[in-house]
Amino acid sequence: MLKTLLIGFGCCACVLTIGILIGHYGITKPGSPAPSWANDVVRDVDENFITTFLSEVDSKEIEQNLRELTKVPHLATTEGDEQTVQLMLKRWQDPETGLDEAWREEYSVYLSFPDPKKPNKVTVVNASNAVLHTLREKEISYTSDQDDPNVVPPYAAYSPPGNVKGKLVYANYGRPSDYMLLNQTVDLRGTIAITRYGGTGRGAKAINGEPYGVVGVLVYTDPYDINDGLMSDQNETYPHSWYLPPTGVERGAFSTLFGDMLTPYLAAKDHTYRIPVEDIPGLPPIPVQPIGFEDASLLICALDGKAAPVDWQGSFKCQYNFGGPGFKTTSTFKDSEVKLDIGNYNTVKNSSNVMGVIRGSVEPDRYVMYGNHRDSWVHGAIDPSSGTSVMLEITRVLGRLVKQGKWRPRRSIIFGSWGAEEFGLIGSTEYTEQYFAKLSERTVAYINVDIAVFANATLTASTMPSIQNVVFTAAKQVNAPGLQSTTVYENWIKYSNKTSPTHGVIPRIGYLTGAGSDYASFVHYLGITSLDMSYTYDRSKTRARIYPAYHTAYDTFDYASKYIDPGFTSHQAVARTAGNVLLRLADSLVLPFNCGDYAETLDDYLKEAVAQYEEQLKAKNISMDPIKHAVDSFRRAASHMDEVIKTSDLKNESPLKVRMINDQLMLLDRAFLDPLAFPDKHAYRHVIWASSSAGKPTFPGLADAFDKAVSSGQKSDWDHVHYHLSVLTQAIEGAAHTLTNTI
Amino acid sequence: MLKTLLIGFGCCACVLTIGILIGHYGITKPGSPAPSWANDVVRDVDENFITTFLSEVDSKEIEQNLRELTKVPHLATTEGDEQTVQLMLKRWQDPETGLDEAWREEYSVYLSFPDPKKPNKVTVVNASNAVLHTLREKEISYTSDQDDPNVVPPYAAYSPPGNVKGKLVYANYGRPSDYMLLNQTVDLRGTIAITRYGGTGRGAKAINGEPYGVVGVLVYTDPYDINDGLMSDQNETYPHSWYLPPTGVERGAFSTLFGDMLTPYLAAKDHTYRIPVEDIPGLPPIPVQPIGFEDASLLICALDGKAAPVDWQGSFKCQYNFGGPGFKTTSTFKDSEVKLDIGNYNTVKNSSNVMGVIRGSVEPDRYVMYGNHRDSWVHGAIDPSSGTSVMLEITRVLGRLVKQGKWRPRRSIIFGSWGAEEFGLIGSTEYTEQYFAKLSERTVAYINVDIAVFANATLTASTMPSIQNVVFTAAKQVNAPGLQSTTVYENWIKYSNKTSPTHGVIPRIGYLTGAGSDYASFVHYLGITSLDMSYTYDRSKTRARIYPAYHTAYDTFDYASKYIDPGFTSHQAVARTAGNVLLRLADSLVLPFNCGDYAETLDDYLKEAVAQYEEQLKAKNISMDPIKHAVDSFRRAASHMDEVIKTSDLKNESPLKVRMINDQLMLLDRAFLDPLAFPDKHAYRHVIWASSSAGKPTFPGLADAFDKAVSSGQKSDWDHVHYHLSVLTQAIEGAAHTLTNTI
C-alpha cells in the first residue's frame, strides 16, 4: 500500500509536472502574448556593443583614409572634389562595409575663384610705375604634392576683382578699433592697408577699412600669431616642424554670412530665385589679397610713420610703424605705392553633398546626424580630411556590423559629407534649408567633426549643455592617446576645467555661438542640439592662433602624419569618442540628455547679465525680474524632467511614455528659436547661442542690444533692450513649459 | 485493480488538469507576457462611445446655457465678462460634469472704449453751428434686457477720438475703387464719408478714405445688404422677424491686425515690452462712427451731387447721390455739414482666457484643441454665446463620462474660452504666442466653433483639406435638425457641393484664409490643422450679409430663440457634429487625416495659377515647372502616405510605428510655414492659407505678388513673383518630404 501510494505520488508528481509544462508552454494565453515588437521598443544602448565598436576603430584605417583623401587638392567643385565625392560614395555603398544607402545631393552655389588668365598680383611700384618688387604668387614647394597644378594660388575668396594702388599703411588686425586708432595719425584715403590674420573675421578687415577710404587690403599671418615667433625655413618651419614657412598663405572666404549668398533661406536648386549679386550683403567692398609673411616683412619693415603701439607689434625683426602713409625715405621702396591687381571672379557651380544613412529599427523617424565637410582649400589633410578620415572609419566599423546583421540602431543615423564649406558652410546650409521641416521635426542631435585633430594634447568640445554629459561618458571610455591608463576624460579635465555647482570639477565645454563650421545652420537656423569636437593643443606649449599650415599648401598628408598626429592615435581617440556619443544618442531607450545642465548654463548667463546690466537697466526702468523668473521656471522644469527620468521605470513603461519624454528632450532647443529675434543677423534664430559682438558669456541679443544702447544713448535703443528681454523671457518660459507636465 | 486504475487515471487526470492550470495561470512566462500597457496603446476610437455621446447632447441644456450666458452684456473685460469667466470656471470645475482641470490665464491687452463722460455724437450742423439733427446714440429697446445700463453704445473700436466736421459724401463700401471713383467727381478734401458695411474690412473704410482728404467716416448697414430690403420696425424687422431694426448698429473693431497691438508676437503679460502706441500699424487714421440705417437714410436721401452708380444703390426709397459734396439745396440740411465728436479712448486692461483640459490616457502629449471666444459686444446671444453654449454642452457630456470613469480620451483635449476676440482675436492669439513651442510641437488640430448657428438651414465648414473627411464622417452620423431621416451630411450636400476627382460629389468645404475668428493664429501663425463650423443660411431665401442682429443690442436670447434656432436643434446638430469630430481626432489610433485631399486642393490651386499666370510668367522668363514638379511630388507623397495607412495592419504594429505616422499627419501643415514668406503681413506664415487681396482660389502670396507686378510693371516686383514661387516650391517639396519614407 505504501508502495502503491509512493508510486501514486510519484505518478501524480510526474503528471503534475507534465501538466504544468503543458499549461505553461503548450497553451497560448488568449489575448495575452506579448506582441512581436514588445522587446524591440524597450531596447536600450548595449555597452558590449560600444566596447566592440571601440575596439574595432583602427588608426591604420584612418591613416589610409587620409592618404586617399589627400591625393589631390580638392577645392570645392573642382575635379579633385569630384574624386572625393566618388570615394565617399564608393565607401558608403560598399556591399561589405557600407551604409544602407548613400547618394549625392547637388546645389548650384555662388563661389569665387582666382582667374588663371589674370593671376592675382601684388607689386610695389614707384612713381613712374616701375615695378620694384613683385610678391610671390604661390608658396614654395617642399614636397612633390605641392607642385600639383591644381594647387589654387593664394586668394581671398569673394574679394572683388580690381586694380588699386596706394601708399601702404599697417592696420594691425583690421578691427574697427585698429582703423580708428590708425586714422587718428594717418589720412587713410587712397591707402592700401596691410593687416594680420586674427582678431576679427577675414572679410571684416576690408569692410572695416573701406569707410576710412582704404582702397585695398593685404592680409598675412604674423609669425607672432602662428609660429611662436619662428620664421626660418632653414631649420625652424615646415618641413622642419609644424610651423608655417615664410611663403605659406592662409586662403579663405572673405564673406561674412553663411549659406549660398544668392539664395538666402532657399536651397540653391537650378530653378531657385537668385537675388541680384549687387544685393549680397557682407562682402568686401574693396580688393583684398592674402600674402606670406616673407613678403609682409619686407613691406612692413620698410614702413614710415609713427611707431605702432606695443600690442600691434609682431615678430618681425623691426619696428612696426603705421606707414607715412607709405615707405621710409631710407628704404628702396621710398615714394612707392603698393598695387593690387585682383582677377577673382564669382560664378555659380554645382557642389555636392554626399549623404548616407543607416535606418533605425525602432524609431526610424528619429535622426542622429553626423557630418563634416569634404572640400578643402588645397590638399586639406587636416582641414577637413582629418575629420573625414574619422567619419569614414566610424562608418566602416558600423557599416560592417550592419551588413553582417549584428546591429541596427534604434534611431536612424544620417551621415553628411558637405560640399563648399570653405566658401561659407554652403553644403550643410543648403541641406538644412531644403529639408527644414523634416529635420526640425525629427533630428535628435547633430555631431560635427571638422578638423578632427588640431594637435594631440587633449580633447575639446563645444555642445549644447544638455548633451555635454554624453561627451563626458564617452570620453571616460576611451584611452587618451599616448598615455597609459589615462582616459580621454581624465586627460581633458587636466587641460581645461570648470566647477559646476552640480557636478563639481568637469571639463570645460565650449558654446556653439559662432558659425565656425557646419554646425552653424543646425544650431542657429534649426535649433538642433549639436556638438563639435576635436583633439587640440597644449596651450602651455604654443600660442599659435590655429595649426600653422591651416588653409595653406602645406596642409598635406606629410604634414599631418609627421607633425599633427604621428601614428594617428589622436584621430583614433576622436573617432572612438565621437562614435561612442553617436551610438549613445542613436541607441539609448531614453535620450541621454540632461536638462539640469542646460539650466546651469542659463543660470550662469543670468548671473553675468545681472552683474553687468541690472543697475543701468533699473535706471532706465527696465526690470530684470521677468527674466529671473523665467530662468527660475526653467530650472524647476529641468530638474522635474531629470527627476522623472531618474525615478521612472521606463523599461516597463508604455513606449509612448518614453517617446513623450524623448520628444521633450529632442525638441528642447527648438523652443529657444525665434525667427524674429535677430532681424539683422541672417539665419540666427536661437536666442541663447546666437553670435554676439559683445563678447560676454551671457544672452547674446541682450548683450549686443545693451552695448548699442549705452553707446548711442537713444531711447529707441533702450526700448530695444527691453524688447529683447521680453523675447528672451518668453523663449525661456516657453522652453520651460515644454519640460513641465505635458498637459 | 481496475478500480484502482480508474481511480489512478482519475487522479492523474485531475492532477494533470491542476498542473496545466498552474502552468498556464500560475507561472509567469519569463519575458513573454504582454506588458500592462499593450492593450492601451492600440486602443482606437469606439463607435459605441460616439453613439452614447451623440445621444446625450441635449438641446434643452444648450438653451439653458445660452440663457445663462446672455443674462447681461459681456463686453471684454467688463463686469459681465467676469461673470462669464466665473460661469465657465464653475462648469469646468464641477465635480460631476467638469473637466480634469480648469483655470484662467490673464493678459494685459490694448482695448478701445467709448468714454461715458464724452459720449460719441454725430450731428448735422449748419453754417452758424446750429444743430439741425442729432443722430441716435443708442438703439431703441424692444425687450427689457436692451435697457441694461451696461449695453455699450454703438462705437467703432480703435477709431481715434476727435472732433471733425465736413460736407457729407456717399462712398459706397469704402473700398479703394469706391473712393477712386468718387474722387473723380467730388473733391474729397475735408469731407465726411458715409459708407455701408460690407465689401471690405471695417478699418479699411477709414484707411482707404484718408489719403483723399476725407476727415471722418460714418458706417451703417444698408437694408439691401442685411434685411433683404425690409426696413419698418412696425411689422418687418425685429421683434417681428430676424431683420435688423432701423436703429440697430453693428459695433466692431476697426483695427486690421490680430492679437494685442502693443505686443506683437509676444504674450501681453504685465512685464512685456510694449511698442509706442503711435507705432501700431493698421489703425483708422481718422474718426469713425457706426450708425443705424434710420439715420443713414435721412442723410443719404438728402445728398446732393451726381447719382451714384447702380451698384452703389441700396434699399432706401431715394436715389443715392455722391454728395455735392453735402446736401441738396432743397433739403432741410442744405449747406450743413456733418460733425463727428468721438470720445473713444484706448486702454490696457486685463482679459482672461478660461482653459480646461481632459488628460489623454495614452498620448497625453498630443492635444486636440477646441475653442471659442467668450466676449461679446452686447449680450452676444449668437456671437459668440451660441458657440459657447455648444462648447459647454460638449464638455458637460464628456466631463460626466470622465468623472464617472467611463471614458478617457487617448489624446489630451484642451478647451479654450478666449477673451477679447471682438477686439482682434486677442485672447487666442496671446495664448498661441505664450505657448508657441509647446502648441506647435503637440497640437493635432484646433476646432473653432464661434457663432454656432447663423441660421438653421445647413451645416457649413472651413477646414484644412486633410481633415474635411472627418467632418463628413461626423456629419453622416447626425440627423439634420427639423428633417426626418436625413443626415446633416445629406442635407449639406444639397445646399453646397463640389465634385472631387477622388470622391465624386461632396459638400463644398471652405478655406481658412482670413482672420475671421480665433482659428487665425492657429492656422496662420502656428500652422495647426484647423476647422471652423456652424449652421447657416439657405442662400435662396436671403442675401443678408450676416444674421441681421450681428454686433447689435438685438443679439439677445429672445432673438436667438425666436428667430435663429427655435428649439435649439441646430445648436444640437452642431454640438453633435463638432463633438463627433473632436472624439475622432482625440481617440483614433491613427489620426483620421487624408493627405490625398490636401493634394487635391494644391492641384486645384496649381491649375488656377497656371491658367491665370503661366503665359505672362513665361514672357518674364519665370518658369512654373518647379512648382508643378513640387505639387506632383506632394501628390505622390500623399497617396503613398494614404496607401501606407490603408494597407498596414496598424493595430498589430509597434505603437512607435503608429506614432511615426501620426506625427507625419499632425505636422503636415507645419511644413507649409515660412516666417519670412509674407514680410508685410503680421503673423501670416502658412504659404497655402495666408490671406490674399487678389481673391483667387490659388496660392495667396503668388496671386498678390503677380497682381502687384502687373500693376507696377517693375522688374523688382516680377523678381518678387519669382522669389515667392521659389518659397512656395520649397515649402511644398518640403511638405512632400515629410510624407515620403521617413528616412
Boltz contact constraints between the chains, C-beta under 6 A:
constraints:
  - contact:
      token1: [A, 12]
      token2: [B, 15]
      max_distance: 6.0
  - contact:
      token1: [A, 15]
      token2: [B, 12]
      max_distance: 6.0
  - contact:
      token1: [A, 15]
      token2: [B, 15]
      max_distance: 6.0
  - contact:
      token1: [A, 15]
      token2: [B, 16]
      max_distance: 6.0
  - contact:
      token1: [A, 16]
      token2: [B, 15]
      max_distance: 6.0
  - contact:
      token1: [A, 16]
      token2: [B, 19]
      max_distance: 6.0
  - contact:
      token1: [A, 19]
      token2: [B, 16]
      max_distance: 6.0
  - contact:
      token1: [A, 19]
      token2: [B, 19]
      max_distance: 6.0
  - contact:
      token1: [A, 19]
      token2: [B, 20]
      max_distance: 6.0
  - contact:
      token1: [A, 20]
      token2: [B, 19]
      max_distance: 6.0
  - contact:
      token1: [A, 20]
      token2: [B, 22]
      max_distance: 6.0
  - contact:
      token1: [A, 20]
      token2: [B, 23]
      max_distance: 6.0
  - contact:
      token1: [A, 22]
      token2: [B, 20]
      max_distance: 6.0
  - contact:
      token1: [A, 23]
      token2: [B, 20]
      max_distance: 6.0
  - contact:
      token1: [A, 23]
      token2: [B, 23]
      max_distance: 6.0
  - contact:
      token1: [A, 23]
      token2: [B, 24]
      max_distance: 6.0
  - contact:
      token1: [A, 24]
      token2: [B, 23]
      max_distance: 6.0
  - contact:
      token1: [A, 24]
      token2: [B, 27]
      max_distance: 6.0
  - contact:
      token1: [A, 27]
      token2: [B, 24]
      max_distance: 6.0
  - contact:
      token1: [A, 32]
      token2: [B, 34]
      max_distance: 6.0
  - contact:
      token1: [A, 34]
      token2: [B, 32]
      max_distance: 6.0
  - contact:
      token1: [A, 34]
      token2: [B, 34]
      max_distance: 6.0
  - contact:
      token1: [A, 37]
      token2: [B, 654]
      max_distance: 6.0
  - contact:
      token1: [A, 41]
      token2: [B, 654]
      max_distance: 6.0
  - contact:
      token1: [A, 41]
      token2: [B, 656]
      max_distance: 6.0
  - contact:
      token1: [A, 266]
      token2: [B, 726]
      max_distance: 6.0
  - contact:
      token1: [A, 266]
      token2: [B, 730]
      max_distance: 6.0
  - contact:
      token1: [A, 271]
      token2: [B, 626]
      max_distance: 6.0
  - contact:
      token1: [A, 272]
      token2: [B, 726]
      max_distance: 6.0
  - contact:
      token1: [A, 273]
      token2: [B, 722]
      max_distance: 6.0
  - contact:
      token1: [A, 273]
      token2: [B, 723]
      max_distance: 6.0
  - contact:
      token1: [A, 273]
      token2: [B, 726]
      max_distance: 6.0
  - contact:
      token1: [A, 357]
      token2: [B, 743]
      max_distance: 6.0
  - contact:
      token1: [A, 359]
      token2: [B, 743]
      max_distance: 6.0
  - contact:
      token1: [A, 363]
      token2: [B, 656]
      max_distance: 6.0
  - contact:
      token1: [A, 364]
      token2: [B, 742]
      max_distance: 6.0
  - contact:
      token1: [A, 364]
      token2: [B, 743]
      max_distance: 6.0
  - contact:
      token1: [A, 365]
      token2: [B, 660]
      max_distance: 6.0
  - contact:
      token1: [A, 365]
      token2: [B, 742]
      max_distance: 6.0
  - contact:
      token1: [A, 412]
      token2: [B, 743]
      max_distance: 6.0
  - contact:
      token1: [A, 435]
      token2: [B, 737]
      max_distance: 6.0
  - contact:
      token1: [A, 436]
      token2: [B, 734]
      max_distance: 6.0
  - contact:
      token1: [A, 437]
      token2: [B, 671]
      max_distance: 6.0
  - contact:
      token1: [A, 437]
      token2: [B, 734]
      max_distance: 6.0
  - contact:
      token1: [A, 437]
      token2: [B, 738]
      max_distance: 6.0
  - contact:
      token1: [A, 438]
      token2: [B, 737]
      max_distance: 6.0
  - contact:
      token1: [A, 438]
      token2: [B, 738]
      max_distance: 6.0
  - contact:
      token1: [A, 441]
      token2: [B, 667]
      max_distance: 6.0
  - contact:
      token1: [A, 626]
      token2: [B, 271]
      max_distance: 6.0
  - contact:
      token1: [A, 654]
      token2: [B, 37]
      max_distance: 6.0
  - contact:
      token1: [A, 654]
      token2: [B, 41]
      max_distance: 6.0
  - contact:
      token1: [A, 655]
      token2: [B, 655]
      max_distance: 6.0
  - contact:
      token1: [A, 655]
      token2: [B, 656]
      max_distance: 6.0
  - contact:
      token1: [A, 656]
      token2: [B, 41]
      max_distance: 6.0
  - contact:
      token1: [A, 656]
      token2: [B, 363]
      max_distance: 6.0
  - contact:
      token1: [A, 656]
      token2: [B, 655]
      max_distance: 6.0
  - contact:
      token1: [A, 659]
      token2: [B, 659]
      max_distance: 6.0
  - contact:
      token1: [A, 660]
      token2: [B, 365]
      max_distance: 6.0
  - contact:
      token1: [A, 667]
      token2: [B, 441]
      max_distance: 6.0
  - contact:
      token1: [A, 671]
      token2: [B, 437]
      max_distance: 6.0
  - contact:
      token1: [A, 675]
      token2: [B, 675]
      max_distance: 6.0
  - contact:
      token1: [A, 676]
      token2: [B, 265]
      max_distance: 6.0
  - contact:
      token1: [A, 722]
      token2: [B, 273]
      max_distance: 6.0
  - contact:
      token1: [A, 723]
      token2: [B, 273]
      max_distance: 6.0
  - contact:
      token1: [A, 726]
      token2: [B, 266]
      max_distance: 6.0
  - contact:
      token1: [A, 726]
      token2: [B, 272]
      max_distance: 6.0
  - contact:
      token1: [A, 726]
      token2: [B, 273]
      max_distance: 6.0
  - contact:
      token1: [A, 730]
      token2: [B, 266]
      max_distance: 6.0
  - contact:
      token1: [A, 734]
      token2: [B, 436]
      max_distance: 6.0
  - contact:
      token1: [A, 734]
      token2: [B, 437]
      max_distance: 6.0
  - contact:
      token1: [A, 737]
      token2: [B, 435]
      max_distance: 6.0
  - contact:
      token1: [A, 737]
      token2: [B, 438]
      max_distance: 6.0
  - contact:
      token1: [A, 738]
      token2: [B, 437]
      max_distance: 6.0
  - contact:
      token1: [A, 738]
      token2: [B, 438]
      max_distance: 6.0
  - contact:
      token1: [A, 742]
      token2: [B, 364]
      max_distance: 6.0
  - contact:
      token1: [A, 742]
      token2: [B, 365]
      max_distance: 6.0
  - contact:
      token1: [A, 743]
      token2: [B, 357]
      max_distance: 6.0
  - contact:
      token1: [A, 743]
      token2: [B, 359]
      max_distance: 6.0
  - contact:
      token1: [A, 743]
      token2: [B, 364]
      max_distance: 6.0
  - contact:
      token1: [A, 743]
      token2: [B, 412]
      max_distance: 6.0
